[in-house]
Amino acid sequence: MQEMPEQQAYGRWFSLIAWLLIMLVIFWFAQKHLARRENPNMQVQGSVQADGSRQVQLRANAAGHFVGTIELNQQPVQFMLDTGATAIAVPEQLAAQLGMKKGMVMTLDTANGSSRGYSSHIEQLKLGPIELQNVRAIITTGMEGDEILLGMSALNQLEFSKRDNTLTLIQHLN
């Protein structure tokens, strides 16, 4: 018994659709894997110790950087930890979305040269169970994207230590 040309056409279409669906699923899994390699700390977990201190562990990404997702003024934001940054650096466009107010104009000396910025502050910063209030920040005009640099104005309020590819941040509450 031979198949009719119409059945052959349906079979080809079904086969094509099946292959497209398989390719989409593979692409989706690959994208999720790459995102986890770039930002292994998308959902920062932590713990509260018996003495009341709050602790978070961050894993380094494939490039050796500590990146993750933090909550600034109750909005999730990507960060890169930067011990060389005096304060939290926030791109100007992102600062506007976060409702940050521009303060005094300042000249910033960065690895990419001088640029202009504005003093500011972040009302609330949350990294897992760690919570900081009224943290000094700088709104930068020369910085692009939607990632902040988590600098020393936040890190100075925490104890931190690095072992292998893990960074432990501890907030001691008095």
Backbone hydrogen bonds in HBPLUS format (Angstrom, degrees):
<---DONOR---> <-ACCEPTOR-->    atom                        ^
c    i                          cat <-CA-CA->   ^        H-A-AA   ^      H-
h    n   atom  resd res      DA  || num        DHA   H-A  angle D-A-AA Bond
n    s   type  num  typ     dist DA aas  dist angle  dist       angle   num
A0007-GLN N   A0004-MET O   2.97 MM   3  5.34 121.8  2.32 109.1 123.1     1
A0008-GLN N   A0004-MET O   3.09 MM   4  6.45 154.5  2.15 154.4 162.4     2
A0009-ALA N   A0005-PRO O   3.02 MM   4  6.26 153.6  2.09 146.0 152.4     3
A0010-TYR N   A0006-GLU O   3.06 MM   4  6.38 159.0  2.10 146.9 152.0     4
A0011-GLY N   A0007-GLN O   2.92 MM   4  6.11 155.1  1.99 144.8 152.0     5
A0012-ARG N   A0008-GLN O   2.98 MM   4  6.25 154.1  2.05 147.8 154.1     6
A0013-TRP N   A0009-ALA O   2.99 MM   4  6.26 162.8  2.02 151.8 156.3     7
A0014-PHE N   A0010-TYR O   2.85 MM   4  6.03 162.8  1.88 151.8 156.9     8
A0015-SER N   A0011-GLY O   2.92 MM   4  6.05 158.8  1.96 145.4 151.4     9
A0016-LEU N   A0012-ARG O   2.88 MM   4  6.09 159.7  1.93 150.8 156.1    10
A0017-ILE N   A0013-TRP O   2.92 MM   4  6.12 165.3  1.94 154.1 157.7    11
A0018-ALA N   A0014-PHE O   2.93 MM   4  6.10 157.7  1.98 147.8 154.4    12
A0019-TRP N   A0015-SER O   2.99 MM   4  6.23 160.5  2.03 150.0 154.7    13
A0020-LEU N   A0016-LEU O   2.94 MM   4  6.20 157.2  2.00 149.6 156.2    14
A0021-LEU N   A0017-ILE O   2.95 MM   4  6.18 158.7  1.99 150.5 155.9    15
A0022-ILE N   A0018-ALA O   2.98 MM   4  6.24 157.3  2.04 148.4 154.7    16
A0023-MET N   A0019-TRP O   2.94 MM   4  6.16 161.3  1.97 150.4 155.2    17
A0024-LEU N   A0020-LEU O   2.92 MM   4  6.17 154.7  1.99 148.4 155.2    18
A0025-VAL N   A0021-LEU O   3.03 MM   4  6.27 159.3  2.07 150.3 155.1    19
A0026-ILE N   A0022-ILE O   3.03 MM   4  6.29 161.9  2.06 151.8 156.6    20
A0027-PHE N   A0023-MET O   2.90 MM   4  6.09 161.8  1.93 149.9 155.1    21
A0028-TRP N   A0024-LEU O   2.89 MM   4  6.07 159.0  1.93 148.7 154.4    22
A0029-PHE N   A0025-VAL O   3.02 MM   4  6.26 164.8  2.05 153.3 156.2    23
A0030-ALA N   A0026-ILE O   2.96 MM   4  6.14 158.5  2.00 150.4 156.8    24
A0031-GLN N   A0027-PHE O   2.91 MM   4  6.13 158.3  1.96 152.0 157.5    25
A0032-LYS N   A0028-TRP O   3.07 MM   4  6.33 160.3  2.11 149.8 154.7    26
A0033-HIS N   A0029-PHE O   2.98 MM   4  6.19 155.9  2.03 146.9 153.7    27
A0034-LEU N   A0030-ALA O   2.93 MM   4  6.17 163.8  1.96 153.9 157.6    28
A0035-ALA N   A0031-GLN O   2.92 MM   4  6.10 158.2  1.97 149.3 155.6    29
A0036-ARG N   A0032-LYS O   3.03 MM   4  6.22 154.5  2.09 145.1 151.5    30
A0037-ARG N   A0033-HIS O   3.02 MM   4  6.30 146.2  2.13 144.9 154.6    31
A0038-GLU N   A0034-LEU O   2.97 MM   4  6.22 154.3  2.03 149.2 155.7    32
A0039-ASN N   A0035-ALA O   2.80 MM   4  5.91 160.6  1.84 150.8 156.8    33
A0062-ALA N   A0037-ARG O   3.28 MM  25  5.74 159.6  2.32 146.3 150.9    34
A0069-THR N   A0041-ASN O   3.19 MM  28  6.47 143.1  2.34 149.4 138.6    35
A0047-SER N   A0055-GLN O   2.86 MM   8  5.31 152.0  1.94 146.9 155.8    36
A0055-GLN N   A0047-SER O   2.80 MM   8  5.31 167.6  1.81 163.2 166.9    37
A0049-GLN N   A0053-SER O   2.74 MM   4  5.31 164.1  1.77 163.9 167.9    38
A0052-GLY N   A0049-GLN O   2.94 MM   3  5.25 160.8  1.98 114.4 119.0    39
A0054-ARG N   A0171-GLN O   2.91 MM 117  5.08 158.6  1.96 143.3 148.3    40
A0171-GLN N   A0054-ARG O   2.77 MM 117  5.08 162.7  1.80 152.1 158.3    41
A0056-VAL N   A0169-LEU O   2.89 MM 113  5.21 157.2  1.94 152.6 158.7    42
A0169-LEU N   A0056-VAL O   2.80 MM 113  5.21 168.4  1.81 161.6 165.6    43
A0058-LEU N   A0167-LEU O   2.78 MM 109  5.10 164.7  1.80 152.6 157.3    44
A0167-LEU N   A0058-LEU O   2.81 MM 109  5.10 163.3  1.84 151.1 156.9    45
A0060-ALA N   A0165-ASN O   2.87 MM 105  5.23 151.9  1.95 149.9 153.5    46
A0061-ASN N   A0065-HIS O   2.75 MM   4  5.46 162.7  1.77 153.7 157.6    47
A0064-GLY N   A0061-ASN O   2.88 MM   3  5.19 160.8  1.91 114.7 121.0    48
A0081-LEU N   A0066-PHE O   2.86 MM  15  5.54 171.7  1.86 169.9 172.3    49
A0068-GLY N   A0079-PHE O   3.10 MM  11  5.47 149.1  2.20 139.1 144.1    50
A0079-PHE N   A0068-GLY O   2.84 MM  11  5.47 153.5  1.91 150.5 153.4    51
A0070-ILE N   A0077-VAL O   2.79 MM   7  5.33 169.2  1.80 160.4 161.6    52
A0077-VAL N   A0070-ILE O   2.73 MM   7  5.33 153.7  1.80 160.8 167.4    53
A0071-GLU N   A0126-LYS O   2.88 MM  55  4.96 169.8  1.89 155.2 156.5    54
A0126-LYS N   A0071-GLU O   2.83 MM  55  4.96 155.9  1.89 145.5 152.3    55
A0072-LEU N   A0075-GLN O   2.84 MM   3  5.24 157.2  1.89 154.7 147.7    56
A0075-GLN N   A0072-LEU O   2.86 MM   3  5.24 147.0  1.97 113.5 123.5    57
A0073-ASN N   A0124-GLN O   2.83 MM  51  5.03 167.7  1.85 155.2 156.2    58
A0148-ILE N   A0078-GLN O   2.98 MM  70  6.42 162.8  2.01 148.7 148.6    59
A0080-MET N   A0148-ILE O   2.94 MM  68  6.35 140.2  2.10 151.8 164.0    60
A0150-LEU N   A0080-MET O   2.86 MM  70  5.90 159.8  1.90 138.7 145.6    61
A0082-ASP N   A0150-LEU O   3.03 MM  68  5.63 175.9  2.03 134.3 133.3    62
A0085-ALA N   A0082-ASP O   3.18 MM   3  5.57 165.0  2.20 111.2 115.9    63
A0152-MET N   A0085-ALA O   2.80 MM  67  6.11 168.4  1.82 161.5 159.3    64
A0138-ILE N   A0088-ILE O   2.77 MM  50  6.11 153.7  1.84 169.9 173.7    65
A0089-ALA N   A0149-LEU O   3.01 MM  60  5.04 152.0  2.09 138.8 146.7    66
A0149-LEU N   A0089-ALA O   3.00 MM  60  5.04 160.0  2.04 141.5 148.1    67
A0090-VAL N   A0138-ILE O   2.89 MM  48  6.17 165.7  1.91 166.0 168.3    68
A0140-THR N   A0090-VAL O   2.85 MM  50  5.88 161.1  1.89 143.4 149.9    69
A0095-ALA N   A0091-PRO O   2.88 MM   4  6.13 157.1  1.93 158.5 166.3    70
A0092-GLU N   A0140-THR O   2.92 MM  48  5.45 134.5  2.13 167.0 154.1    71
A0096-ALA N   A0092-GLU O   3.14 MM   4  6.42 151.7  2.22 147.5 153.6    72
A0097-GLN N   A0093-GLN O   3.27 MM   4  6.62 152.9  2.35 141.3 148.0    73
A0098-LEU N   A0094-LEU O   2.95 MM   4  6.24 141.5  2.10 147.0 158.3    74
A0100-MET N   A0095-ALA O   2.95 MM   5  5.21 163.9  1.98 157.2 153.6    75
A0099-GLY N   A0096-ALA O   3.17 MM   3  5.14 156.1  2.23  99.8 107.0    76
A0103-GLY N   A0119-SER O   2.70 MM  16  4.76 130.4  1.94 159.5 166.7    77
A0119-SER N   A0104-MET O   2.93 MM  15  5.39 160.0  1.98 147.9 152.9    78
A0106-MET N   A0117-GLY O   2.84 MM  11  5.24 157.5  1.89 145.0 143.5    79
A0117-GLY N   A0106-MET O   2.86 MM  11  5.24 151.6  1.94 157.1 158.5    80
A0108-LEU N   A0115-SER O   2.69 MM   7  5.17 178.2  1.69 162.1 162.8    81
A0115-SER N   A0108-LEU O   2.90 MM   7  5.17 146.1  2.02 141.1 150.9    82
A0110-THR N   A0113-GLY O   2.93 MM   3  5.09 161.8  1.97 131.0 135.8    83
A0113-GLY N   A0110-THR O   3.05 MM   3  5.09 161.7  2.08 112.2 112.7    84
A0141-THR N   A0116-ARG O   3.19 MM  25  5.92 165.8  2.21 161.9 160.0    85
A0118-TYR N   A0139-ILE O   2.88 MM  21  5.07 144.8  2.00 138.5 149.6    86
A0139-ILE N   A0118-TYR O   2.86 MM  21  5.07 164.6  1.88 154.1 155.8    87
A0120-SER N   A0137-ALA O   2.93 MM  17  5.06 138.8  2.10 155.5 144.6    88
A0137-ALA N   A0120-SER O   3.06 MM  17  5.06 167.0  2.08 123.1 119.6    89
A0122-ILE N   A0135-VAL O   2.74 MM  13  5.09 154.5  1.80 144.5 153.4    90
A0135-VAL N   A0122-ILE O   2.88 MM  13  5.09 145.7  2.00 149.5 147.4    91
A0134-ASN N   A0123-GLU O   2.89 MM  11  4.39 157.9  1.94 118.7 120.7    92
A0125-LEU N   A0132-LEU O   2.90 MM   7  5.12 159.8  1.94 154.6 155.7    93
A0132-LEU N   A0125-LEU O   2.85 MM   7  5.12 162.3  1.89 151.5 157.2    94
A0127-LEU N   A0130-ILE O   2.88 MM   3  5.10 160.1  1.92 145.7 152.4    95
A0130-ILE N   A0127-LEU O   3.06 MM   3  5.10 149.1  2.16 131.7 126.0    96
A0154-ALA N   A0151-GLY O   3.21 MM   3  6.09 155.4  2.28 121.8 127.0    97
A0155-LEU N   A0151-GLY O   3.18 MM   4  6.30 173.6  2.19 141.5 143.5    98
A0156-ASN N   A0152-MET O   2.81 MM   4  5.29 158.6  1.86 137.0 139.7    99
A0157-GLN N   A0154-ALA O   3.05 MM   3  5.66 157.0  2.11 116.2 123.4   100
A0158-LEU N   A0155-LEU O   2.96 MM   3  5.21 162.4  2.00 114.1 118.0   101
A0159-GLU N   A0170-ILE O   2.82 MM  11  5.02 169.3  1.83 152.6 154.9   102
A0170-ILE N   A0159-GLU O   2.74 MM  11  5.02 154.5  1.80 153.8 159.4   103
A0161-SER N   A0168-THR O   3.03 MM   7  5.40 149.4  2.12 144.2 153.8   104
A0168-THR N   A0161-SER O   2.81 MM   7  5.40 169.4  1.82 167.5 168.4   105
A0163-ARG N   A0166-THR O   2.87 MM   3  5.41 166.3  1.89 162.4 166.8   106
A0166-THR N   A0163-ARG O   2.92 MM   3  5.41 160.5  1.96 133.6 139.8   107
